[in-house]
């Protein structure tokens, strides 16, 4: 599950460069840059959460923890994708 979501985030990171198309070399676009940085940070945080969800022992007592981590991963991945899709354009 981590690999497909990471590949989607990688593609969105590549496509988010279009938010900077309207910026010329003299202008800086702080809002678009900050939005891309936030989305990338959330995506990076989501990967360890997914990996730790499977580090819990596979016993009945830890199933609640595993599902909680998996739910947090889905929430973080969705938030990151939403942040990538709402990057403000430059000027």
Protein Blocks (a to p, Z undefined) as FASTA:
>chain_A
ZZmmmmmmmmmmmmmmmmmmmpcfkbccfklmmmmmmmmmmmmmmmmmmmmmmmpccbfk
lmmmmmmmmmmmmmmmmmmmmmmmmcccdZZ
